[in-house]
Amino acid sequence: MLAKAPSLEADEVIVDLEDAVAPGDKEKARELAVAALRRGQLGRTTALRVNGRSTPWWEDDLRAAAKARPDVVVLPKVESPEDVSAAAERLPEGIGLEAQIETARGLVEAERIAAAGGGLEALVFGPADLAASLGVPVLTIGAGTSDTALARVVAGARAFGLQAVDGPHARLGDDLGLVVSARRALEHGYDGKWVIHPSQIEPVNFVFTPSPAEVERAKRILELGEGATRFHGELIDGASRRLADALLKRLPSSSGG
């Protein structure tokens, strides 16, 4: 998997030390992650997901991250601004942080977490653990996600200038379900979505990349000038221009992705 990563059309490659690794394999996985990240073999933006602050592996994971120097450290099950600041204190300057919102308490504290600073760059919606924490009766990662929870996380992120990223859709081979899930996140304002298999990358990139028709319409709107006017039977005003500008910022050339 590590060897294949540089060839994939993903914006970020995340090496996981948390849920994907059994307790008995944590130390070996940490060694492999550090070696891969230090060699720079992964390409693109690199991220290391550490274990949560309440686990016995958290301190060692952060020490490994400080040594490996990924672009980003992903913090799981963040429930307070202190979870963010405690990690930031243990990492060198220049390593960004992404906070996963995936518990009931984390959801309630999403706005305060987003305001934590300390190199925080994004809030990541964690559908499976959040569903478990809320008592939602589902057994598949990504199922049972509520619109209220999605909206709260993206609102907290935007209020403090952060990106918002949706979690994965775990049912492999379910292309329709994946696209519906990605479209739902996009319609809530999310910047992107995690994937768990190379086959999911292209559909998710397609959903989150504006179509040529959307790009052309946005450019035409921005060319209309100030004030209210009519364009293809629709009222266009300052808010319309802000919408057009936001859409164009999703283009890879605008975001550097």
C-alpha positions as CSV (number, residue, x, y, z in Angstrom):
1,M,0.0,0.0,0.0
2,L,2.8,2.4,0.8
3,A,4.6,1.6,-2.4
4,K,1.4,2.2,-4.4
5,A,0.5,5.6,-2.8
6,P,2.6,7.9,-5.0
7,S,0.8,6.7,-8.1
8,L,-2.7,7.5,-6.8
9,E,-4.6,10.7,-7.8
10,A,-5.4,11.6,-4.2
11,D,-4.7,15.0,-2.7
12,E,-3.5,13.6,0.6
13,V,-2.1,10.2,1.6
14,I,-2.8,9.2,5.2
15,V,-0.8,6.6,7.0
16,D,-2.9,5.2,9.8
17,L,-1.7,4.2,13.3
18,E,-5.2,4.1,14.8
19,D,-8.2,2.0,13.9
20,A,-6.6,0.2,11.0
21,V,-3.8,-1.2,13.3
22,A,-4.4,-4.0,15.9
23,P,-3.0,-3.2,19.4
24,G,-0.3,-5.8,19.1
25,D,0.9,-4.3,15.8
26,K,1.1,-0.6,16.9
27,E,4.9,-0.4,17.4
28,K,5.7,-2.2,14.1
29,A,3.2,0.0,12.2
30,R,4.8,3.1,13.8
31,E,8.3,2.1,12.6
32,L,7.0,1.5,9.0
33,A,5.2,4.8,9.0
34,V,8.2,6.7,10.1
35,A,10.5,5.0,7.6
36,A,8.1,5.7,4.7
37,L,7.5,9.4,5.7
38,R,11.2,10.1,6.2
39,R,12.1,8.7,2.8
40,G,9.5,11.0,1.3
41,Q,8.2,8.0,-0.8
42,L,4.5,8.8,-0.5
43,G,4.2,12.0,-2.6
44,R,1.5,14.6,-2.4
45,T,0.5,15.9,1.0
46,T,1.4,13.4,3.6
47,A,-0.5,12.8,6.9
48,L,0.0,10.5,9.9
49,R,-3.1,9.6,11.9
50,V,-2.0,9.0,15.5
51,N,-3.9,7.2,18.2
52,G,-6.1,9.2,20.5
53,R,-5.0,11.2,23.5
54,S,-6.6,8.8,26.0
55,T,-4.6,5.8,24.6
56,P,-1.2,4.5,25.8
57,W,0.2,5.0,22.3
58,W,-0.5,8.8,21.9
59,E,2.8,10.1,23.3
60,D,5.0,7.7,21.3
61,D,3.0,8.4,18.2
62,L,3.6,12.1,18.5
63,R,7.3,11.6,19.1
64,A,7.3,9.5,15.9
65,A,5.5,12.2,14.0
66,A,8.0,14.8,15.2
67,K,10.7,12.6,13.9
68,A,9.0,11.7,10.6
69,R,7.8,15.2,9.8
70,P,4.7,14.5,7.8
71,D,2.8,17.6,6.4
72,V,-0.1,16.9,8.7
73,V,-0.9,14.9,11.8
74,V,-4.5,13.7,12.1
75,L,-5.9,13.7,15.6
76,P,-8.7,11.2,16.2
77,K,-11.7,11.5,18.6
78,V,-10.9,15.2,19.5
79,E,-13.2,16.4,22.2
80,S,-11.7,19.7,23.4
81,P,-9.4,22.5,22.3
82,E,-6.9,21.0,24.8
83,D,-6.7,17.8,22.7
84,V,-5.4,20.0,19.9
85,S,-3.1,22.2,21.9
86,A,-1.6,19.2,23.7
87,A,-0.6,17.6,20.4
88,A,0.7,20.9,19.0
89,E,3.0,21.3,22.0
90,R,4.7,18.0,21.1
91,L,5.2,18.7,17.4
92,P,7.7,21.0,15.7
93,E,6.7,24.1,13.8
94,G,5.4,23.5,10.3
95,I,3.4,20.3,10.9
96,G,-0.3,21.0,10.4
97,L,-3.1,19.3,12.4
98,E,-6.5,17.9,11.4
99,A,-9.0,17.2,14.1
100,Q,-11.5,14.4,13.7
101,I,-15.0,15.1,15.1
102,E,-16.4,11.7,15.8
103,T,-18.0,11.6,19.3
104,A,-21.0,13.2,20.8
105,R,-18.8,15.5,23.0
106,G,-16.6,16.3,20.0
107,L,-19.7,17.4,18.0
108,V,-21.0,19.6,20.9
109,E,-17.5,21.2,21.2
110,A,-16.9,21.5,17.4
111,E,-16.8,25.3,17.4
112,R,-14.4,25.5,20.3
113,I,-12.2,22.9,18.8
114,A,-12.1,24.8,15.5
115,A,-11.0,27.9,17.4
116,A,-8.1,26.1,19.0
117,G,-5.3,27.3,16.7
118,G,-2.0,25.6,17.1
119,G,-1.6,24.8,13.4
120,L,-5.1,23.3,13.1
121,E,-6.0,23.2,9.4
122,A,-9.2,21.1,9.1
123,L,-12.1,19.4,10.9
124,V,-12.7,15.9,9.6
125,F,-16.2,14.3,10.1
126,G,-15.9,10.8,11.5
127,P,-19.1,9.0,10.6
128,A,-18.5,5.6,12.2
129,D,-17.4,6.5,15.7
130,L,-19.9,9.4,15.8
131,A,-22.7,7.0,14.9
132,A,-21.6,4.7,17.7
133,S,-21.3,7.5,20.2
134,L,-24.7,8.8,19.3
135,G,-26.3,5.3,19.5
136,V,-27.3,5.2,15.8
137,P,-28.3,1.6,14.9
138,V,-26.1,1.0,11.9
139,L,-23.2,-1.4,11.2
140,T,-21.5,0.2,8.2
141,I,-19.1,3.1,8.3
142,G,-20.7,6.1,6.6
143,A,-24.3,4.9,7.2
144,G,-26.7,6.8,9.4
145,T,-25.0,10.2,9.1
146,S,-27.2,13.0,10.1
147,D,-27.5,16.3,8.2
148,T,-27.4,18.1,11.5
149,A,-24.0,16.7,12.4
150,L,-22.6,17.3,9.0
151,A,-23.8,20.9,9.1
152,R,-22.4,21.6,12.6
153,V,-18.9,20.4,11.7
154,V,-18.7,22.4,8.5
155,A,-20.1,25.5,10.2
156,G,-17.5,25.3,12.9
157,A,-14.7,24.8,10.4
158,R,-15.8,27.7,8.2
159,A,-16.3,30.1,11.2
160,F,-12.6,29.8,11.9
161,G,-11.1,29.5,8.4
162,L,-10.6,25.8,8.4
163,Q,-11.2,23.2,5.7
164,A,-14.0,20.6,6.2
165,V,-13.5,17.0,5.1
166,D,-16.0,14.2,5.1
167,G,-15.2,10.7,6.3
168,P,-15.2,7.5,4.3
169,H,-17.9,5.4,2.7
170,A,-16.9,1.8,3.7
171,R,-19.1,-0.2,1.3
172,L,-16.6,-1.2,-1.4
173,G,-18.1,-1.7,-4.9
174,D,-21.1,0.5,-4.0
175,D,-20.3,3.3,-6.5
176,L,-23.8,4.8,-6.3
177,G,-23.7,4.9,-2.5
178,L,-20.3,6.5,-2.6
179,V,-21.4,9.2,-5.1
180,V,-24.5,9.9,-3.1
181,S,-22.4,10.2,0.1
182,A,-19.9,12.5,-1.6
183,R,-22.6,14.6,-3.2
184,R,-24.3,15.0,0.2
185,A,-21.0,16.3,1.7
186,L,-20.4,18.6,-1.2
187,E,-23.9,20.1,-0.8
188,H,-23.2,20.8,2.9
189,G,-20.0,22.7,1.8
190,Y,-17.3,20.1,2.5
191,D,-14.0,20.4,0.6
192,G,-13.4,16.7,0.1
193,K,-13.9,13.2,1.4
194,W,-11.7,10.4,2.7
195,V,-11.5,7.2,0.6
196,I,-10.4,3.8,1.8
197,H,-9.6,2.1,-1.6
198,P,-8.0,3.3,-4.9
199,S,-11.3,2.5,-6.7
200,Q,-13.0,5.3,-4.8
201,I,-10.6,8.1,-5.7
202,E,-11.9,8.9,-9.2
203,P,-15.7,9.0,-8.3
204,V,-14.9,11.3,-5.3
205,N,-12.6,13.6,-7.3
206,F,-15.4,13.8,-10.0
207,V,-18.0,14.9,-7.5
208,F,-15.8,17.6,-5.8
209,T,-14.5,19.0,-9.0
210,P,-16.7,21.7,-10.7
211,S,-17.9,20.7,-14.1
212,P,-16.9,22.8,-17.2
213,A,-20.5,24.1,-17.4
214,E,-20.4,25.2,-13.8
215,V,-17.0,26.9,-14.3
216,E,-18.2,28.7,-17.3
217,R,-21.4,29.9,-15.6
218,A,-19.4,31.1,-12.6
219,K,-17.0,33.0,-14.8
220,R,-19.9,34.6,-16.7
221,I,-21.5,35.7,-13.4
222,L,-18.3,37.3,-12.2
223,E,-18.1,39.2,-15.5
224,L,-21.6,40.8,-15.0
225,G,-20.4,43.7,-12.9
226,E,-21.8,45.1,-9.6
227,G,-25.4,45.4,-8.5
228,A,-28.4,43.3,-9.3
229,T,-29.2,42.0,-12.8
230,R,-30.9,39.2,-14.7
231,F,-28.9,36.3,-16.1
232,H,-30.6,33.4,-17.9
233,G,-33.8,34.1,-16.1
234,E,-32.3,34.3,-12.6
235,L,-31.6,37.2,-10.3
236,I,-27.8,37.8,-9.9
237,D,-26.5,40.1,-7.2
238,G,-23.5,40.3,-4.8
239,A,-24.4,37.0,-3.1
240,S,-24.4,35.3,-6.5
241,R,-20.9,36.6,-7.2
242,R,-19.7,35.2,-3.9
243,L,-21.1,31.8,-4.7
244,A,-19.4,31.9,-8.1
245,D,-16.1,32.9,-6.5
246,A,-16.4,30.0,-4.0
247,L,-17.1,27.5,-6.7
248,L,-14.0,28.6,-8.7
249,K,-11.8,28.2,-5.7
250,R,-12.6,24.5,-5.7
251,L,-10.6,24.1,-9.0
252,P,-7.3,22.3,-8.5
253,S,-5.4,25.3,-10.0
254,S,-7.0,27.6,-7.4
255,S,-6.3,25.4,-4.4
256,G,-3.0,23.8,-5.3
257,G,-4.5,20.3,-5.0
